[in-house]
């Protein structure tokens, strides 16, 4: 699935087992899930919960379901930033500060 397009609500619901199954997973009543299918939109708070389940089941990744804001929702998925400190690339800014202090 392309990284720039979110899986549509109906497809995700069907892949997760259908209306009744998603209602249980999202802790809502089935008519709510039916409404999501009809409108083509799952509320973000419910989609965040379902994204974790979909990823675990290898249906879709969190990045695929939230292509534009996955890093804000799940910082562990954010691209890593490295800092040069004492001739070494480090990921943690505090560690970089300690290395720079030691190099002085």
N, C-alpha and C positions, 0 to 999 in steps of 0.2 A: 504494500500500500504506500502511495507517495507520502512523504513527510509533510507536505504543505496542505493536505486535505484531511479534514476530520471525518472519521467514519460516521455515517448518518445514524440517527437515533434508532430507526426501525431495524437496521442491520445489526447494530450492537445488541439491542434487546433480543432479537432472534438468536444471535450467536451465544448469548448468555443463558438461553434456555426458554425464552418466551416471556410473556406478560406476567404470569403467576410467579415464575422463578425470580424475575427481576424485582417484583414487588417485595418478595421476601428479602432479597439481597439489599434493597434500598430502604427497607423498613417503612414501606408505604402500602396503600391498598391498590389492588389491581386496576381500578378505574383511573388512578393517577398515571400508571404506566401506559395504559391505553391512550390517555390524553397526550403523553409524550410522543407516542408513535404517531398520533394524528397530527400533532403540531410540528413534528420533526425536530423537537428540541427537548433535551433532558436538562433540568436545572443543574447549574454548575456544582452545587454542593452534593447532589446525588451522583453526578457524573464523576466527580473526584473519587467518591467511594467505589463506584463501579469500575473506574479505570484501574485501580489496584487489583481488583478481581480479574478483569479482562487480561491484564498483563500476566498475572499468575497462571491463568489458563491458556496463555499464548494466543489469545484472540487478537489483541492489539496492544501496543506499548502505550505508556503514559504520554510519551512524546507524540505519538500518532494521534491520540485523542485530544491533546492540548498543544498543538504545534507551535503556537505563538507565546504561550505563557507557562509552559511546563516548568521552567527553571524557577519562576517565582513561586509556584505551588510546591514544588519538590526541589529544594536547593541541592540535594544530593545528585540531581541530574544536570545541574548547571555545568557549563564548560569550565574546566579548571584553569586558573590563572597562576602562572609561575613567576617568581621574582628572583632576580639574580642577587645573591648575597654571598660575599666572601668567595667569589668564583664558583659558586654552586647554585643550581636552580632549585628553589624550594617552593612549595605550594602555600605554606602557612606564613602569613605576614609577620606574626610574632616570632617565629623561628628565624625568619630573615633578619629581623631586628637584632636578635641575639647573636647571629653569625656576624653581622656587621659590627657589633660592639666588640666582639672577640677579636676581629681583624684589626682593630685600631691599636 
